[in-house]
Amino acid sequence: MSVACGVECVVFFGCTRWLWKRCTYIGSDDSKTWTTATIDEFDPVPRICQAILAVYEDDLQNPKYAPLGGYQINPNWVIKRVTYEQTQGQAPPYLIYVDHDNREIILSIRGLNLAKESDYKLLLDNRLGLQMFDGGYVHRGLLRSAIWLLNQESETLKNLWRDCGPDYKVVFTGHSLGSGVAALLAVIAVNHLDRFGGIPRSNVRCYALAPARCMSLNLAVKYADVINSVVLQDDFLPRTPTPLEDIFTSIFCLPCLLFLICLRDTFISEDRNLRDPRRLYAPGRMYHIVERKFCRCGRFPPDVRTAIPVEGRFEHIVLSCNATSDHAIIWIEREARKALERMKESFEATTPPKLQRFERKQTLEKEHMDALQRAVTLNVPHAVSPTEDPTEDTDNLASSSKDEEVSRIESKSSGRKTNWDELVEKLFNRNETGNLVLRKDILDAE
């Protein structure tokens, strides 16, 4: 009897301790050691949110989601709007917009529509470890959607960049489901910059709002100089390692699912997770908007923290009543705008010297190199060595073997539109499991 009572006490206190840790863990704990974002880094985010919200609008002349202040898109600069009927279920609706004020060509993709079966099909087209790409693992449905979208719009983007000028940036952005497609668009684009008229890598950007976990850790760190993910406080989607298809098939019992995920992840060590090459993560550099504090009611003036994390990349589900509301693009836009206004007020009050901006730029580049080195140190599978500088220009990034291969493809496809499925198949071979793997002769050349 005494032994049974002892076991019961141990189980009771163990469960109590676990429950206390989970209930007292708040969203701001994920980024408490990160540095504060600067104005220059975070300035594009509110207007990028507006470009995504424009995809949801029925009439851009009379927008329903117009902000009370700040940036608003110009309907006359919208190049193309594509609906569900036009995508035929191959991709979510999207919009191409040229922001001449900020010299950006933006392709924005909307998030999941719970009423559309085609969006669920994209999510369900995956299984853990099913799709390998560029030395890592990605979500297969989102990759296929990205390739389809490039087949449709790569020529449009190339012509726009050529006509607008070399100082314009090409920006891929999306929310929720669209963020995963946008992130994989950016990965493919920076590996085939010649297909966009020779645009330099530094002119390609991706902003993933409420990002889906769509790529393995080595890719998430490797492309942190191109992809920027924005997370609002307690948002559940960037945090759950459960495959997207499992989340949305269980959408009607989401609180139960989140609790089971918390329970499972508590007993799995982070070292084991880091060494699983198939595990998917939120992509790129992370920007965390923090606006709530522990045991404090209401929202506070938001702060924005940033880092390129390798360990602890939003690994803990937050048991919060705001876990789903923080996923909304309207709230992200509103809090991002407030955070930017607060940064500007603080900057005007302190007026730091210009030298600090230069030092911050050096810090960003060094931080990326340190993150790559950290991934190698932790034995993250397929991690890129920092000697392979990911911020180099296109000429240094593409090996001679790749250039020859692309030239052969161009000669065969001259006079017709680029077929991205064909290009991917040429540069990558499928192994016995159906995964895309970079060709051995190209790997040997590198």
C-alpha positions as CSV (number, residue, x, y, z in Angstrom):
1,M,0.0,0.0,0.0
2,S,2.8,2.4,0.9
3,V,4.6,1.8,-2.4
4,A,1.4,2.4,-4.4
5,C,0.8,5.7,-2.4
6,G,4.4,6.7,-3.2
7,V,4.0,6.1,-6.9
8,E,0.7,8.0,-6.9
9,C,2.4,11.0,-5.1
10,V,5.3,11.0,-7.6
11,V,2.9,10.9,-10.6
12,F,0.7,13.6,-9.0
13,F,3.6,16.0,-8.3
14,G,5.1,15.3,-11.7
15,C,1.9,16.1,-13.5
16,T,1.4,19.2,-11.3
17,R,4.9,20.4,-12.0
18,W,4.4,19.9,-15.8
19,L,1.0,21.7,-15.7
20,W,2.5,24.6,-13.8
21,K,5.4,25.0,-16.3
22,R,3.0,24.8,-19.2
23,C,0.5,27.3,-17.8
24,T,3.1,29.8,-16.7
25,Y,5.0,29.6,-20.1
26,I,4.1,32.7,-22.1
27,G,4.8,33.7,-25.7
28,S,7.3,36.3,-24.7
29,D,9.6,33.6,-23.2
30,D,10.5,32.4,-26.7
31,S,12.4,35.6,-27.5
32,K,13.4,37.0,-24.1
33,T,17.1,36.8,-25.0
34,W,16.8,38.2,-28.5
35,T,17.9,41.7,-29.5
36,T,15.4,44.5,-30.3
37,A,14.7,45.0,-34.0
38,T,15.6,48.3,-35.6
39,I,13.4,50.7,-37.7
40,D,15.2,49.8,-41.0
41,E,14.6,46.1,-40.5
42,F,11.0,46.2,-39.5
43,D,9.8,49.2,-41.6
44,P,8.5,47.0,-44.5
45,V,6.3,44.8,-42.4
46,P,3.2,46.9,-41.9
47,R,2.9,47.8,-45.6
48,I,3.6,44.2,-46.5
49,C,0.6,43.2,-44.3
50,Q,-1.5,45.7,-46.4
51,A,-0.4,44.0,-49.6
52,I,-1.6,40.7,-48.2
53,L,-4.9,42.2,-46.9
54,A,-5.5,43.5,-50.5
55,V,-5.8,39.9,-51.7
56,Y,-8.8,39.5,-49.3
57,E,-10.6,42.6,-50.7
58,D,-13.5,42.5,-53.1
59,D,-13.1,46.1,-54.1
60,L,-9.7,47.8,-53.7
61,Q,-11.2,51.2,-54.3
62,N,-13.3,50.8,-51.2
63,P,-11.3,48.5,-48.9
64,K,-12.8,46.8,-45.9
65,Y,-9.5,46.3,-44.2
66,A,-8.0,49.8,-44.7
67,P,-5.8,50.8,-41.7
68,L,-6.9,53.8,-39.6
69,G,-3.5,55.4,-40.3
70,G,-0.3,54.7,-42.1
71,Y,0.4,53.0,-45.4
72,Q,-2.3,52.1,-47.9
73,I,-1.8,50.4,-51.3
74,N,-2.5,52.3,-54.5
75,P,-5.1,50.3,-56.6
76,N,-3.6,51.8,-59.8
77,W,-0.3,50.0,-59.1
78,V,-1.9,46.5,-58.9
79,I,-0.7,44.5,-61.9
80,K,-2.7,41.4,-61.5
81,R,-5.2,39.7,-59.1
82,V,-5.8,36.0,-59.4
83,T,-8.8,34.2,-57.8
84,Y,-9.5,30.7,-56.8
85,E,-11.2,30.1,-60.1
86,Q,-8.1,31.1,-62.0
87,T,-5.7,29.1,-59.8
88,Q,-7.9,26.0,-60.2
89,G,-6.8,24.8,-56.8
90,Q,-3.1,24.8,-57.6
91,A,-2.4,27.7,-55.3
92,P,-4.2,30.2,-53.0
93,P,-5.3,33.5,-54.6
94,Y,-2.5,36.0,-55.0
95,L,-1.8,39.6,-56.1
96,I,1.1,41.2,-57.9
97,Y,1.7,44.8,-56.9
98,V,4.4,47.4,-57.8
99,D,5.1,49.8,-54.9
100,H,6.9,52.6,-56.7
101,D,7.2,54.7,-53.5
102,N,9.3,52.0,-51.9
103,R,10.7,50.4,-55.1
104,E,9.3,46.9,-54.5
105,I,7.6,44.4,-56.8
106,I,5.4,42.4,-54.4
107,L,3.7,39.0,-54.9
108,S,1.4,38.5,-52.0
109,I,-0.5,35.2,-51.2
110,R,-3.5,34.9,-49.0
111,G,-3.9,32.4,-46.1
112,L,-6.0,29.4,-45.6
113,N,-9.7,29.6,-46.5
114,L,-11.6,27.2,-44.3
115,A,-14.4,27.0,-46.9
116,K,-12.1,25.9,-49.8
117,E,-11.4,22.3,-50.4
118,S,-8.4,23.1,-52.6
119,D,-6.5,24.7,-49.7
120,Y,-6.9,21.5,-47.7
121,K,-5.6,19.4,-50.6
122,L,-2.4,21.5,-50.5
123,L,-2.0,20.8,-46.8
124,L,-2.8,17.1,-47.1
125,D,-0.3,16.6,-49.9
126,N,2.6,15.8,-47.6
127,R,4.0,13.3,-45.1
128,L,6.9,13.6,-42.8
129,G,10.1,13.1,-44.8
130,L,8.3,12.7,-48.1
131,Q,9.8,15.7,-50.0
132,M,13.6,16.4,-50.0
133,F,14.7,19.6,-51.8
134,D,17.9,21.6,-51.9
135,G,19.6,19.5,-49.3
136,G,16.8,19.5,-46.8
137,Y,13.1,18.6,-46.4
138,V,10.1,20.7,-47.3
139,H,6.3,20.4,-47.4
140,R,5.6,18.8,-50.7
141,G,2.2,20.4,-51.3
142,L,3.5,23.9,-50.7
143,L,6.5,23.2,-52.9
144,R,4.3,22.0,-55.8
145,S,2.2,25.1,-55.3
146,A,5.3,27.3,-55.4
147,I,6.5,25.7,-58.7
148,W,3.1,26.1,-60.3
149,L,3.0,29.7,-59.3
150,L,6.5,30.3,-60.8
151,N,5.4,28.7,-64.0
152,Q,2.6,31.2,-64.2
153,E,4.3,34.4,-63.0
154,S,8.1,34.2,-63.3
155,E,8.0,35.9,-66.7
156,T,5.8,38.6,-65.4
157,L,8.1,39.3,-62.4
158,K,11.2,39.2,-64.6
159,N,9.7,41.7,-67.1
160,L,8.5,44.0,-64.3
161,W,11.9,44.0,-62.7
162,R,13.6,44.7,-66.0
163,D,11.2,47.6,-66.8
164,C,11.2,49.1,-63.3
165,G,14.9,49.1,-62.8
166,P,17.7,47.2,-61.0
167,D,17.2,49.1,-57.7
168,Y,13.7,47.5,-57.3
169,K,13.3,44.5,-55.0
170,V,11.2,41.4,-55.7
171,V,9.3,40.6,-52.5
172,F,7.4,37.3,-51.9
173,T,5.0,37.4,-49.0
174,G,2.1,35.5,-47.6
175,H,0.0,34.8,-44.5
176,S,-0.4,31.3,-42.9
177,L,-0.8,28.8,-45.8
178,G,0.4,31.5,-48.2
179,S,3.5,32.1,-46.1
180,G,4.8,28.6,-46.7
181,V,4.3,29.0,-50.5
182,A,6.0,32.4,-50.4
183,A,9.0,31.0,-48.5
184,L,9.5,28.2,-50.9
185,L,9.1,30.6,-53.8
186,A,12.0,32.6,-52.4
187,V,14.2,29.5,-52.0
188,I,13.6,28.5,-55.6
189,A,14.1,32.0,-56.9
190,V,17.5,32.6,-55.2
191,N,18.7,29.3,-56.6
192,H,17.7,30.4,-60.2
193,L,18.3,34.1,-60.2
194,D,19.2,34.0,-63.9
195,R,15.6,33.1,-64.6
196,F,14.6,36.5,-63.2
197,G,16.8,38.5,-65.4
198,G,19.9,38.2,-63.3
199,I,18.5,40.0,-60.2
200,P,21.0,39.9,-57.3
201,R,20.2,37.8,-54.3
202,S,20.2,41.0,-52.1
203,N,17.2,42.3,-54.1
204,V,15.1,39.2,-53.3
205,R,13.1,39.3,-50.0
206,C,10.4,37.1,-48.4
207,Y,8.1,38.1,-45.5
208,A,6.2,35.2,-44.0
209,L,3.4,36.4,-41.7
210,A,2.2,33.9,-39.1
211,P,4.5,31.4,-40.9
212,A,3.8,27.7,-41.4
213,R,6.5,25.3,-40.6
214,C,7.5,24.4,-44.1
215,M,11.2,23.6,-44.2
216,S,13.9,21.7,-42.3
217,L,16.2,23.5,-39.9
218,N,19.2,23.7,-42.2
219,L,17.1,25.4,-44.9
220,A,15.5,27.7,-42.3
221,V,18.9,29.0,-41.2
222,K,20.6,28.9,-44.6
223,Y,18.0,31.3,-46.1
224,A,17.8,33.6,-43.1
225,D,19.3,36.5,-45.1
226,V,16.4,36.3,-47.6
227,I,13.3,35.1,-45.6
228,N,11.9,37.0,-42.7
229,S,9.2,35.4,-40.5
230,V,6.9,37.6,-38.3
231,V,5.1,36.0,-35.3
232,L,2.6,37.8,-33.1
233,Q,3.0,36.8,-29.4
234,D,1.2,33.4,-28.9
235,D,0.4,32.4,-32.5
236,F,0.1,28.6,-32.5
237,L,1.0,27.8,-36.1
238,P,4.8,28.6,-36.1
239,R,5.1,26.7,-32.8
240,T,3.5,23.3,-33.5
241,P,5.7,20.7,-35.1
242,T,2.7,18.6,-35.8
243,P,2.3,18.4,-39.6
244,L,-0.1,21.0,-41.1
245,E,-2.3,18.4,-42.5
246,D,-2.9,16.9,-39.0
247,I,-3.7,20.3,-37.5
248,F,-6.3,21.1,-40.0
249,T,-7.9,17.7,-40.1
250,S,-8.3,18.2,-36.3
251,I,-9.4,21.8,-36.5
252,F,-12.7,21.2,-34.7
253,C,-10.8,19.8,-31.7
254,L,-7.9,22.1,-31.8
255,P,-7.6,22.8,-28.0
256,C,-7.4,19.0,-27.4
257,L,-4.8,18.6,-30.1
258,L,-2.6,21.5,-28.8
259,F,-2.7,20.0,-25.3
260,L,-1.6,16.6,-26.5
261,I,1.2,18.3,-28.5
262,C,2.4,20.0,-25.3
263,L,2.3,16.7,-23.4
264,R,4.2,14.9,-26.1
265,D,6.9,17.5,-26.7
266,T,7.6,17.8,-22.9
267,F,9.1,14.3,-22.9
268,I,11.1,14.6,-26.1
269,S,14.5,16.2,-25.7
270,E,15.5,19.2,-27.9
271,D,18.7,17.4,-29.0
272,R,16.6,14.6,-30.4
273,N,14.4,17.1,-32.3
274,L,17.5,18.9,-33.7
275,R,18.9,15.7,-35.1
276,D,15.7,14.7,-37.0
277,P,16.4,16.0,-40.5
278,R,12.7,15.6,-41.5
279,R,11.3,17.9,-38.8
280,L,9.9,21.1,-40.3
281,Y,10.4,24.6,-38.9
282,A,9.3,28.2,-39.4
283,P,11.6,29.7,-42.0
284,G,14.4,32.4,-41.9
285,R,15.0,35.2,-39.5
286,M,12.4,35.5,-36.8
287,Y,10.6,38.7,-35.7
288,H,8.6,38.3,-32.6
289,I,6.0,41.0,-31.7
290,V,5.5,40.9,-27.9
291,E,2.6,42.8,-26.5
292,R,1.4,40.8,-23.4
293,K,3.1,40.0,-20.0
294,F,2.7,37.3,-17.5
295,C,-0.2,37.8,-15.1
296,R,-1.0,41.2,-16.7
297,C,-4.3,41.9,-18.3
298,G,-4.7,43.6,-21.7
299,R,-2.3,44.5,-24.4
300,F,0.8,46.6,-23.9
301,P,2.8,48.8,-26.3
302,P,4.4,46.1,-28.5
303,D,8.1,45.4,-28.8
304,V,9.7,43.6,-31.7
305,R,12.6,41.2,-31.0
306,T,14.6,39.5,-33.6
307,A,17.1,36.6,-34.0
308,I,18.1,33.7,-36.2
309,P,17.5,30.9,-33.7
310,V,18.8,27.4,-34.1
311,E,17.8,26.0,-30.7
312,G,14.4,26.9,-29.3
313,R,12.9,28.1,-32.6
314,F,9.4,28.5,-31.3
315,E,9.3,24.9,-30.0
316,H,6.8,25.3,-27.2
317,I,3.0,25.6,-27.7
318,V,1.6,28.4,-25.5
319,L,-1.6,27.5,-23.7
320,S,-3.3,30.8,-24.3
321,C,-6.7,32.1,-25.2
322,N,-4.9,34.2,-27.8
323,A,-3.2,31.3,-29.5
324,T,-5.6,31.5,-32.5
325,S,-6.5,35.2,-32.5
326,D,-2.8,36.1,-32.7
327,H,-2.8,34.2,-36.0
328,A,-5.1,36.8,-37.7
329,I,-3.5,39.0,-40.3
330,I,-5.6,42.0,-39.2
331,W,-4.1,41.8,-35.7
332,I,-0.6,41.3,-37.0
333,E,-0.9,44.4,-39.2
334,R,-2.3,46.5,-36.4
335,E,0.3,45.5,-33.8
336,A,3.2,45.7,-36.4
337,R,2.1,49.3,-37.2
338,K,2.0,50.2,-33.5
339,A,5.4,48.7,-32.9
340,L,6.9,50.6,-35.8
341,E,5.4,53.9,-34.6
342,R,6.8,53.2,-31.2
343,M,10.3,52.6,-32.6
344,K,10.2,55.8,-34.5
345,E,9.2,57.8,-31.5
346,S,12.0,56.2,-29.5
347,F,14.5,56.9,-32.2
348,E,13.5,60.6,-32.4
349,A,13.8,60.9,-28.7
350,T,17.3,59.3,-28.5
351,T,18.7,60.3,-31.9
352,P,21.6,57.8,-32.0
353,P,24.6,58.5,-34.3
354,K,24.5,57.1,-37.8
355,L,27.5,54.9,-37.1
356,Q,25.2,52.6,-35.1
357,R,23.2,51.8,-38.2
358,F,26.4,50.6,-40.0
359,E,27.4,48.5,-36.9
360,R,23.9,47.0,-36.9
361,K,24.3,46.0,-40.6
362,Q,27.5,44.3,-39.8
363,T,25.8,42.6,-36.8
364,L,23.1,41.2,-39.0
365,E,25.6,39.6,-41.4
366,K,27.7,38.3,-38.5
367,E,24.5,36.9,-36.8
368,H,23.7,34.9,-39.9
369,M,27.2,33.5,-40.0
370,D,27.0,32.6,-36.3
371,A,23.7,30.9,-36.8
372,L,25.1,28.8,-39.6
373,Q,28.1,27.9,-37.4
374,R,25.8,27.0,-34.5
375,A,23.8,24.7,-36.8
376,V,27.1,22.9,-37.8
377,T,28.2,22.7,-34.2
378,L,25.0,21.1,-33.1
379,N,25.3,18.5,-35.8
380,V,22.1,19.6,-37.5
381,P,21.7,17.3,-40.5
382,H,22.6,18.8,-43.9
383,A,23.7,22.1,-42.1
384,V,25.5,24.5,-44.4
385,S,29.1,25.4,-43.4
386,P,29.6,29.2,-42.8
387,T,32.5,29.1,-45.3
388,E,29.8,28.7,-48.0
389,D,28.7,32.4,-47.7
390,P,24.9,32.6,-48.4
391,T,25.0,36.4,-48.9
392,E,27.3,36.2,-51.9
393,D,26.1,37.5,-55.3
394,T,24.7,35.3,-58.0
395,D,28.0,34.9,-59.7
396,N,29.6,33.4,-56.6
397,L,26.6,31.4,-55.6
398,A,26.2,29.4,-58.9
399,S,28.9,26.9,-59.7
400,S,30.1,26.6,-63.2
401,S,28.5,23.2,-63.5
402,K,25.1,24.6,-62.6
403,D,25.6,27.5,-65.1
404,E,26.4,25.0,-67.9
405,E,23.3,22.9,-66.9
406,V,21.0,26.0,-66.9
407,S,22.5,27.1,-70.2
408,R,21.6,23.7,-71.8
409,I,18.1,24.0,-70.4
410,E,17.8,27.6,-71.8
411,S,19.0,26.5,-75.2
412,K,16.3,23.8,-75.3
413,S,13.6,26.1,-74.1
414,S,14.4,29.2,-76.0
415,G,11.4,30.9,-77.5
416,R,9.0,29.5,-74.9
417,K,8.0,30.1,-71.4
418,T,10.2,28.8,-68.6
419,N,8.8,25.5,-67.2
420,W,9.8,25.3,-63.6
421,D,8.8,21.7,-63.2
422,E,11.2,20.8,-66.0
423,L,14.0,23.0,-64.6
424,V,13.7,21.4,-61.2
425,E,13.6,17.9,-62.7
426,K,16.8,18.7,-64.7
427,L,18.8,19.9,-61.7
428,F,17.4,17.4,-59.2
429,N,17.0,13.6,-59.5
430,R,14.3,11.5,-57.8
431,N,15.6,8.8,-55.5
432,E,13.8,5.5,-54.8
433,T,11.4,7.2,-52.4
434,G,10.4,9.9,-54.9
435,N,12.3,12.7,-53.2
436,L,14.1,15.4,-55.2
437,V,17.9,15.2,-54.6
438,L,20.5,17.4,-56.2
439,R,22.3,15.6,-59.1
440,K,25.5,13.9,-58.1
441,D,27.6,15.5,-60.9
442,I,26.5,18.9,-59.7
443,L,27.3,18.0,-56.1
444,D,30.7,16.8,-57.1
445,A,31.4,20.0,-59.0
446,E,30.5,22.0,-55.9
